[in-house]
Structures are given as C-alpha cells and as structure tokens.
Amino acid sequence: MSPNSQSHLPVDFEKYDIPLHVVQEGKKIIYGSVYEPDADIMIAYNDIEAFLRTLPDNSCNLIITSPPYNMGKPYEEVLEFQSYIKWQERIIRKLYTKLVRSGSIVWQIGNYVKDKEVFPLDIFFYKIFKEDLKMKLRNRIVWHFGHGLHTRDRFSGRYETALWFTKGDNYTFNLDEVRIRQKYPGKKSYRGPNKGSLSGNPNGKNPSDFWDKFEVEWEDLTWNIPNVKSNHPEKTTHNTQYPIELAERFILALTNEGDVVFDPFAGVGTTMVAASYWNRKGIGVDKEKYYTDIAYQRILAALNGTLKRRPLGKPVYTPENSKLANLPEEWKKRI
C-alpha cells in the first residue's frame, strides 16, 4: 500500500519509506506540524491554536472550513454548548488576523442537536463574525442534499449552511468562474435600448444561494453537490467529510491562482485537494493524526491523478429507470 493508492486508511510512512516532503507535478507538498512558507500544499498534524502561532498574520486569501459540531463523534471532545461556542469564537478571532484585507471566510455548518432539540449553528456564528468582528455577510448559502439524518421524532435534516463573510468591501469574487447554464439562453430584451438583443450573459447565469442536489426539470441550473455517503467515490472513514466540489466552487469564486487557501479543521484534506486542482496554495491542520495521514495520501493521489472523485459539475444520478424506484408489490397492497 502507498499514499498514491486509493486507500482510505493511514499507512505506516516509516515502514514504506514515504517522504513527508515531496515535489510532485511541480508542487512542493509538506506533511508537518508547523507552517512551512515554501510549501505549495501542506497538511499539519497539530492543535489549531498551536499551529496558528506559526502562521503569519495577513497571509491567507480564503479561510474555508467545516468545524467540528460538538456532536460526540469519535474525533470530538464533547463540550457543553456555550463552552463550545466560546472555544470557536476564540479560534475565529485568531483566524481573522490571518486573513488579508480583501479575503473571505467561509464557515460551512449544520445544526447541533442535543436531547432532540435543534440549535441552528449559523445563528450563533453570525453573531461572532458580524457583531464581534464587524465582517460583512455576502451570502448565506443553503446546501441541500438528498440523504439526511435518520430520525423519527422530527423531519430529516437534509441541508447545511455556508456563511460567506468578507473582511472588507474590496474582495475577490470571480462570478464568471462559477456561472451556470441559462434556463432560457435565447431570451431577448423586449423593451429599452437593447430591445431585440439577447438579454442573458453568454457565460451563464449567477447561481442562487440555494445549492440543491436535485432539480427535476433543470438539474444543471443549481449547484448539484451530493454529500459524501457510503457509495460516494470520495468516501473515507471520516464521518462528516464534505465533497471536493463544494470546496472547489468557493475556491474558484473567491480566490485567484496563486492565492492561499487555509482550512483550520482540515479533516481528510478535502480543501487542500481542491486547492491543488486549481493552482492555489493550500494549508490545512487537524489534531487527529489518523485523518491527517489520510489527507496526505489523498493530496499526493490528487496530484498524480489517481484520486477517485466526483467530477466538478457532473449531473446527479436520478433513479427513475432503476427497479429500486418502483413501488414494491407488498406496499401496493397497503394503498
């Protein structure tokens, strides 16, 4: 087994003589514990606050992450809710100093559930970013997916939110990089000086802030990004892994080539993988070595073209022609 194989488990780097500093496809990849200024892509095994002490201020163009939700996963230390929020606030304040003036933060979060009660985390985080740090919310993006939480005492949760904040008013936003197909590309203006001319943008339309997995008639009009479940090609052993495409969309829209993208809760390295595909510098840190080992393998595999992934913009599978989509005979008898 090697880090270039499609394994979702860590390998013994010493046993297989795998170097932790690699130059691959012209990029310097480093697996370490502190910030390495000459790295193109790096993954660090460290506590986030310890790592931040080595990361220079004003060094990141985009900070994007999906932080731990304090839900009692094996890799999380369960904290009392207010203590969890205070810990996150402390981290966010430190992250703010690492962001360039024209930079953005994307905080992708779900809901925290305790004793069958739902706490919408985006509301709590909005206060930190807006009221405390005076950052400006540009979009609250709802990411909807088809496979949610199994529950019998409330509706199934099938969406998460991504809060996009900017540090100032002069920020990077490359709309043309993420436009989607016009619903009516042949539509023309019917009045005014442009009457009779095509009214849309030839590069496509501006995506909405509702990123849906399914769209019955116009499935490519929304950002169809399935969540990473058991049959997803990118699935690893991480419980709350997000898809590469989700990170790609933000990286394309909110950064330029050569910019620095930082993930403070990197998990299995999805953000760094996405950054490597689009010629951005990627930095990630996580306190769980089990996951940073996997992240390093995934980064190397992405650069040599062997990482299995769901391609950017691939249409979502629809089950209409599957036998599984047919109503079972025994269920028909109940109707």
N, C-alpha and C positions, 0 to 999 in steps of 0.2 A: 504494500500500500504506500502511496506517496501523496503529497499535498496536491498533486495535479490530477489525481483520480477523482471520480465522482463519489467520494466518501462523505458522509455526514457525521463522522466520528473523528475525534482527535487522533493524531498519530504520535508515536514517540519520536520526536525530532532528533534526539541523540542517537537512538538505535538506527535510524535510517539516514543518519548523517545529512540532515536537511539544514541548510544555512538559514539564518534568520535575517541576513542582509542579502538581497538578490537584485540583480539588474536583469529585467525581463521586458522584452519589447521596448527597450529604450527607457524604461522607468525603473527608478530605484525603490524597491519595496523593503520596508523595515518592520520587523516584529520586535518590539522592545517594551520599555516601561515608562520612558520619559520622552518629551518632544524632541524630534530629530529634524532640524531645519532643512537638511538637504534631501529629505525623503520626498518622493512623489506620492507614494501611498504608504501609510503606516498604520499598524494596529498596535495598541498598547494594552498590556495587562497591568492594571493599576486601579487604585481608588481614584475616582474622578477628581476629588479635591486635591489630592496629591499631584495628579497629572497637571491640573490647571496651574499649579505653582511653577511649572516648567514651560508653559505655553505663553508666548509674549502677548501683551495687550495689542489690540488693533491688528490682529493677524489673520482673522477669518472673514471671508465674504458671506458665507452662509453657514448657519448652525441649524442642523436638522436632526431630529431625534424622535423616538417614541420611548418616553421614560418608563421605568417600572411603575406599575399601577398599585402596588401595595395590596395585592390580592392573595398573597400567601403562596405564590408559585415557588417551586423548589429553589430558585435562584434569588428570591427576595427575602429580605428580613421584614417581617410584618411589623409595621409601626402603627401606633394609634394615629387616627386620621389627621388631626391637627399637627401632630409631630411630623407626619409625612409631608404635609403642605409646607411647613416651616423649613424642613430639610430641602425640599425642592426650591423654595424661594431663595435659600442661601446659595444653592448651585446656580440658579438663574442670574442672580446679581453678579456672580463671578464671571459667568459666561458673557454677560453684557459688555464687560470691559475688554473681552477678546474680539469683539465684533468691530469691523471698520465702520466708519460713519455711514457709508452707503449700503451697509449689509442688511441681511434679513435673518430672522429666526423663524423656523417652522417647528411648532410643537404639536405632534400628532398623538392624540389621546382618545381613550374610550371613556367608559364610566367605571367608577369604583362602586362595588356592591358589597354591602355588609348587612347581615341579618335581613336579607331580602329587600333592603332599601337601596335605591339607586342615588349615587352622588355624581352629578354631571361635572366631570373634572374641568372642562373648558371654562366653566363659570369661575371656578376658583383660580385658575391660571390667568384668566383675563385680568383679574384684579392686580396680580403681580406685575404683568407686563405693562398694562395701561396706567393704572393708578400709581404704582410704585416707581416704575422705571420710565414712565411717560413715552413708551413706544406706541406706534400707531398701527392699529389693526387694519390690514389691507383686504383680507378675506378670511372668512370662517368657512372652510371647505368641508362639506359633508361627504365622506367617503362611504358609499353604500355597497354592501356585498351580499351575496346570496346565502351564505352559510353563517349562521349566527350562534348565539349561546342557546343551549338546550335548557328550557325551563318550563315549569307547569304553573307557576304562580304569577306570571306576568308575560307580556309579549316578548318574543325573542329579539334580543338586541342584534341588529344587523347593520349597524353603521358606527363609524368613529368620526371624530372631527380633527381637522388640522388647522391650527391658528397660525396665520402668516402675519408676523409683525415686522415693521421696519424701524431702524434706529432714527432715521430722518426722512425728509421729503425727497431727497435726491437719491433714489435707489435703483438698482438694476431690475429691469423687467423686460424680458425678451419674448413678447407675445407671439411673434411670428414663429418661434421655435416650437410652440405647443398648440397652434391653431388646429381646429378640427374641421371636417368637411361641412360645407354649407348644406343646409337642408334643402334650400331652393337656389342652387348656384346660378340658374338662369333668370332670376328675378331682376326686373328693371325698375328704375325710378319712374313714377307716374306723374310727377309734377316737379316744378322748380327748374333751375338751370341745367340739371343733369337728367331731365326727362328723356326717357328712351335709352339711357345708358345703364349698364349693369350696376346694380346697387351694392353688391357684396364685395368682399375683399378676395382677390384671386388666390390668396394663400389660405383661405378658410375663415371660419368664424371664431370668435372668442369663446373658449369653453366656459361653461357656467361654473358656479361654485358648488354644484351638486354632482359628484363624480359617481356615476351609477355603474353597477356591474351589468345590469340588464336594461335593454331598451327594445321593446317589442318590434317597432317598425323601423326605427333608425338607430340601430345598435352602435354605430360608429360616431354618433353625434355627442356622446358623453364619453368620459374617460373610464372605459370599462376595465377595471383592475380587480380581478378576483383576489380574495385573501388567500394566504398560504395555508392550505389544509393538507390532509394526508396524501392526496393524489396530485398535488401541485409539484411540478418538476423542480422547484427550488426548495422544497421542504427539507429541513434539517431536524435535529432533535429539539430546537428551540420552540417553546410553547407559544410565543407571541411574535413570531417573525413576520415582518411586513415584506411585500413584494418589491423586487428591484424596480419595477416600473413606477411605483409610487414615488420613490426617491428620484428616479430619472426625470420625471415631469417637473419637479421642483428645481432640480439642478439645472436643467435646460432653461427654465424660465427665469431663474433668479441669480444665475451666475454666468460669467463668460469663461472662455477657455483660459486655463492657467490660474483661475481663482482657487481659493482654498475652501474646502467643504469640511466641516467638523461635526462629528457625531459623538456626543458625550456619554451616551449609553448604547454602545455600538453593537452589542449582542454578537451575532454571527457575521457581521461585516457587510450587510446589505448596502449601506450608504457608500462605503469605500468601493465596493464592486461597481455601483452605479457611477461614481466619480471617475473610476478608471476607464469606463467605456467612452466618456465624453471629454477626455483630456483636461480634467480638473485634478487638483491635488486633494487627496483625501486623508483625513486624520480621524481615527476612532479610538475610543478607550472603553474598556469594560473591566469590572472587577472579578469576573468569572473566567478563569483560565480555560476551563472546558470549552467555553464559547469563543474566546479569542483564538484558541488553537484552530477551531473550525473556520473562523473568519480568515485567518492567514491562508489556509488551504484554498478557500473559496476565491480569495483575491488572486492568488497565483493561477488558479484554474481559469478565472475570468480573463486574465491577460494572455494565456496561451490558447484560449478558445475552446477549452474542454468543459467549462462550467455549464451544466444544464440550467436553462432558464426559460421563462415565458417571454417571447419576443415583444418588444415595445410595440403597442398598437395592434396586437393580434386579436382578431374577433373572438368574442366569448362564445364558447360552445353552448348551443341550445339543444335541448333534449327531445324536440318534437318527434323525431324519427326513431327514437330509442324505444325498445319494448318496455323498458322500465317506466316510460312516461304514460303507458296505457293503464287504465284503471283495472286492478285485479278483479277476476270474476267473483271471488268471495266478497269483495267490497261492494260490487254492484248489487248484490242481494240485499244489502242493508239500505240501499237508497229507495 
